Amino acid sequence: MRVIKQGEERQDDWTLPGTEATEGARLILPLAEWRERSLDAGPSPYGLLLTTADRVEEVLPAALRSPLVAIEFTDFNDGRGYSLARQLRAAGYAGDLRAVGEVLRDQAFYLARCGFSSFAPAPRVSCAAFIAGLEDFSLAYQAAADQRTIVQRLRRAR
Amino acid sequence: MYQYDEYDQRLVDERVAQFRDQTRRFLAGELSEEEFRPLRLMNGLYIQRHAPMLRVAVPYGLLSSRQLRKLAHIADTYDRGYGHFSTRQNIQFNWPELASVPDILAELATVQMHAIQTSGNCVRNITADAFAGVAPDELEDPRPYCELLRQWSTFHPEFSYLPRKFKIAVSGAREDRAATAYHDIGFRLVTDATHGTGFRVLVGGGQGRTPKVGVVMREFLEPEDLLSYTEAILRIYNQFGRRDNKYKARIKILVAALGPEEFTRLVEEEWARIRHSELRLDRADIAAMQAHFPRPTYQAVARDGALVEAWAARDPAFARWLKRNTRTHREAGYRAVVVSLKAPDVAPGDITSRQMRVLADLADSHSFGEIRATYDQNLVLADVPETDLHTVWRGLADHGLATPNIGLLTDMICCPGLDFCSLANARSIPIAAQINARFADLDYLHDIGELELKMSGCMNACGHHHVGHIGILGVDKNGEEFYQITLGGVAGDGARLGERLGPAITAEAVADTIEGLLETYVSLRHEGERFVDTVLRCGVAPFKDRVYAAAA
């Protein structure tokens, strides 16, 4: 899919349900299907697709075995996905965390701060615009799940 | 007051650039109305009945004279020469052009102001006691905590798309002048013999369609834990609050649905995970913020009570103003002056650009260059030497800012109503005018004494009618405006929702009805008893009988 990662546009092999899987595609599966296909303990080859309504304690064991977790926004106003992302990061999920669905440029900065590491913006959003949105602010007041410069740290270091 | 450093300034400047680009894209058709909506709201911009309305943040109500002059300039340049102070201690402009809003925000940024998060489903302006730092009954100044919360909540990446708006108030005094029981979170500073100073945490209060008094969630929270505990509350709310119905989306509904015990359990569990993270403040962080709010350099004024008394004896108008519109001060020889924005011929809370400049000058000459906005839509000059009171009174009176009605019937809280607001069901400003016209006799008002009248033009309750001693709610019945009266609401200590008097009345009957209520009070009151205390002692029944018997 078309994705923005590390500040640049690229194409990767991950494929969401309902899209045509091409040669060499890697599948992202909804939780129930992911569980059916990932019976053995240990790492799963499948990506895990979550909804914004999912609870971290429910999905964490699966997430920790997945190379990629995607959270799908059906509505860009749905703030639950932001908290879910932060909780996954706080609980130790270190793999790729992808925002998919209604992912728009004006939410890019906040999504990145909550721990999303890749983004599949809605088709109507240009990748260049989305990448610009990641840099709307050069600082942040509060610590979150990213590596941005935090005002409090700068002040404490003075 | 708090002064921006280079980081605060950079963030506000970057916000102006961001919103300028967002507005440009909206006007160019690149952003849909639906996509632009939350972005403009988070910059205080509503689309109203006649024009956009821009709400500018006044953090915890504190303004410098320089900022007030800038607001006057904005009123003249981009609006119609006036502004309107709201119950969140913010100021609103009712007539700006959408395309000029980025320029207004750029002007505001030059005086360390902005419109960030004054609307939208995010953490709104943090409010506080308007007499913070000067009230004799204060345990500790709440404003450093307000500013810590302001910075933590500004552009919070996780809490910018909450189920609904989120309001926080902090009060540091024995008397609650910040209505903390009617906020999503209310922090009350308390002193505990074993722990020292900390916060009692109330959660789930609010007005609107389902008014609720907040419940005590924690009797004592250490100041160091202020941000981590708030973050835990917000995280639980963000995930569990209802998103299917905006009238059921506030945290008060969630707290009631889960029950306060279960809600608290969830929050405490989340808090345990994050309490010792970077969110924990240390003593040095708090002290550094407190240093931004130093006590002014009060002069050892010759305490000449006799001088003030002599003025009062000579001039009854001054005496009346002194009694109603000034408050005792922590510092000997000083008083806090309440500037009435409730002149009889003006919509409550409105102020002209000329009045703003007059006040800025008075603040510079007599009150360390600072002005505060109050919860009840007035302003305060907090640090006036007693020896300057007569001069300040003259200066205010010359510009219609000294109506001696603070705390009286005509010191009404009133929303903009149907005249401006697209949500309203009924007008409120003409009703305020009707009440002002009927109760113009100051001697009568002073005899009636303390009485909080609060009026909203719809059940969203921006005029806080639920907590008025007399509440008036505008309702629409088949296209006609009616008014529902409630009695006995209390906003501060002993927080309580008003009780319905009976069926709604017509617009023409409002002043008559209030007159009936006042007559009933006068016939029932004990010596020195306030209106609301008579209502609480006698109940609503005698008032109801009087009002509806007259109508029958």
Interface residues (C-beta under 8 A of the other chain):
Chain A: R55 F76 N77 D78 G79 R80 Y82 S83 L84 R86 Q87 A90 L104 D106 Q107 F109 Y110 L111 R113 C114 D136 F137 S138 L139 A140 Y141 Q142 A143 A144 I150 V151 Q152 L154 R155 R156
Chain B: D5 Y7 D8 R10 L11 E14 R15 Q18 Q22 L31 E35 P38 L39 N121 Q151 W152 T154 F155 H156 P157 E158 F159 S160 Y161 L162 P163 L227 R235 N238 Q239 R243 R273 I274 S277 E278 L279 A284 D285 A288
